[in-house]
């Protein structure tokens, strides 16, 4: 029954799951209809965020922060979903919580925890202040620039020579040394059946009376910026669209519940399709949520109900094709192209390092002579902080290196999509001090926010360290 240990205290499994559900609701709102597609990738973030909330709640208690009942009530009274005619409605509050299957005490406890975390985080942010000198320094840094010579060693220039030099023995050796690079992974053949948002939208009919009723009972959704209600005639189609989306979600939810009951019966896959009127599909590249649901299933077995947010399915594996290592002849061109690409990039890196070492190691060698000997043509560029420049685009490491290197010096060779690049800064272009006053008011809150975020990140790392989290979740 223990999810983990924080600050030496056991964390109840139910408490952890409650925080995890709270975080998931935030993620679902943030990613909207894409949450189902991203669910697998987001799982580690959900777990870490739940633990961070629990750590922050315990830290708040340790620092004796409190949230009183009036603070909780005031926030709830301001939530737009509980408003009717611009006023908090206790009946609407109870009704919506009942529809969500949430007890008022549980909802209020969640609001209290959110406020407690906000109060703790706010106290850390409020420790940070920004002086005039810091704002001016940030302005200078944001607007300074440098002219430079860009020296680019492109792998494509070396690819032809590398390809000619490759031997059959080297290709065989590469194939045998890295079989996983060409191994064909296990393939799943599966079929799935269900209904999607796109399939349901055309078949749900809405009467004008239903749309009008939806408008009348959801004034918070159709308010202007001044909080007055938009006329029905202006937003009739928007109200219809929102109601249609709500009906689709209700149908998908009902289908998910029905399918869960069907799987307990159990019905066969074909019977499910017939009974529920599902659409049938067969593919080797399904939605990631479907592939996740069938991982580990034996051939012929059905998955649990899969709800992607915009569709509901059940799936089954029809065939598992085991992984295999293709014979050398079959993947020869793949091995060849991979080896050429790797060796050409390695040669570009080696050439760039040799060029830099020669320029820095021979003080009497002029830069112009060095590029001529290396067979490259320097490209004049203007580099500004955080801005792209041709032909590289924006590469943060190269951009910052241009300001770290001394004028007339050379940056380290850095990888870019075009190849291995070096910059030789030549002149410094300072910011226009006369324009500072016009930007100061907009810049000050940005500088403050950046410093607050940096302080908060460092503080959170320190709190995590003190918490000594031991998670049993995985």
Secondary structure, 3 states (H helix, E strand, C coil): CEEEEECCEEEEHHHHHHHHHHHHHHHHHHHHHHHHHHHHHHHHHHHHHHHHHHHHHHHHHHCCCCCCHHHHHHHHHHCHHHEECCEECHHHHHHHHHHCCCCHHHHHHHHHHHHHHHHHHHHHHCCCCCCHHHHHHHHHHHHCEEEEEEEEECHHHHHHHHHHHCCHHHHHHHHHHCHHHCCECCEEEEEEEEEEHHHHHCCCCCCHHHHHHHHHHCHHHHECCCCCECCHHHHHHHHHHHHHHHHHHHHHHHHHHHHHHHHHHCCCHHHHHHHHCCEEEEECCCCHHHHHHHCCCCCCCECCCEECCCEEEEEEEEEEECCECCCHHHHHHHHHHHHHHHHHHHHHHHHHHHHHHHHHHCCCCCHHHHHHHHCCCCEEEEEECCCCECCCECCHHHHHHHHHCCCCCCCCCEEECCEEEEEEEEEEECCCHHHHHHHHHHHHHHHHHHHHHHHHHHHHHHHHHHHCCEECCC
